[in-house]
Amino acid sequence: PDELAREFALGRCCDSATGQTYHPVYAPAPAEICERLVWRVDDTSDALNRRLSDHKRSVEAIVGVFESAGIPLRRFDNARSELETFGEVADFLRSVAMGKLEAARSDLA
């Protein structure tokens, strides 16, 4: 969701020595490097809104190509546990594979 993207992007900072990205809530930096942290100057509300808008347009264009080619698609909510998301993706892929297998068997019969 956009709200989660905003919360993450507008709170992130970088280690000036390594370039590693941190976030106070989602990926806190080790205490010993806190003095080196810098906030990203390109993470503003306006810039983030432009990025989200560009991303949505790009995704919709890609989805349109896949849909017009008949490629199975599904959108997943990944604002949750990685294991939950992985399980749902695996189930989707399994169902697509089984559908293709059944179609191939029907063609052979």
MARMAR-597341 format. One record per residue (C-alpha): x negated, y negated, z; residue in one letter. Coordinates in steps of 0.25 Angstrom, whole numbers, padded with zeros to 4 digits, always signed. Layout:
XYZA ...
//
This chain:
+0000+0000+0000P -0004-0014-0003D -0004-0018+0012E -0014-0007+0016L -0023-0012+0004A -0022-0026+0009R -0025-0022+0024E -0037-0014+0019F -0043-0023+0009A -0041-0036+0017L -0048-0030+0029G -0060-0024+0023R -0074-0028+0024C -0088-0024+0019C -0101-0020+0026D -0110-0031+0020S -0122-0021+0020A -0116-0009+0014T -0103-0014+0007G -0095-0003+0014Q -0080-0008+0016T -0074-0007+0030Y -0060-0011+0036H -0057-0014+0050P -0046-0005+0051V -0048+0006+0040Y -0063+0007+0039A -0070+0000+0051P -0084-0004+0049A -0094+0002+0060P -0097-0009+0071A -0112-0010+0067E -0108-0016+0053I -0097-0025+0057C -0107-0037+0056E -0109-0034+0041R -0095-0033+0037L -0089-0043+0027V -0075-0046+0023W -0073-0044+0008R -0071-0058+0002V -0062-0052-0010D -0052-0045+0000D -0042-0056+0000T -0027-0055-0001S -0026-0061-0014D -0037-0052-0020A -0031-0040-0014L -0017-0043-0020N -0024-0045-0033R -0031-0031-0031R -0018-0024-0027L -0011-0030-0039S -0022-0026-0049D -0022-0012-0042H -0007-0010-0044K -0007-0014-0058R -0019-0005-0061S -0012+0007-0054V +0001+0005-0061E -0006+0005-0075A -0013+0018-0072I -0001+0024-0066V +0007+0020-0079G -0004+0027-0087V -0003+0040-0079F +0012+0040-0079E +0013+0038-0094S +0004+0050-0096A +0012+0058-0087G +0002+0060-0076I +0007+0063-0063P +0005+0052-0053L +0008+0050-0038R +0005+0038-0029R +0000+0041-0015F +0001+0033-0003D -0014+0033+0003N -0011+0024+0014A -0012+0036+0023R -0021+0048+0027S -0030+0052+0016E -0026+0067+0019L -0011+0064+0017E -0014+0057+0004T -0023+0068-0001F -0012+0078+0002G -0002+0071-0006E -0011+0069-0018V -0015+0084-0017A +0000+0087-0017D +0003+0079-0029F -0009+0084-0037L -0004+0098-0033R +0010+0096-0038S +0004+0090-0051V -0005+0102-0053A +0006+0112-0050M +0016+0104-0060G +0005+0105-0071K +0003+0120-0068L +0018+0123-0068E +0019+0115-0082A +0007+0123-0087A +0013+0136-0083R +0027+0133-0090S +0019+0129-0102D +0013+0143-0103L +0026+0150-0100A 
//
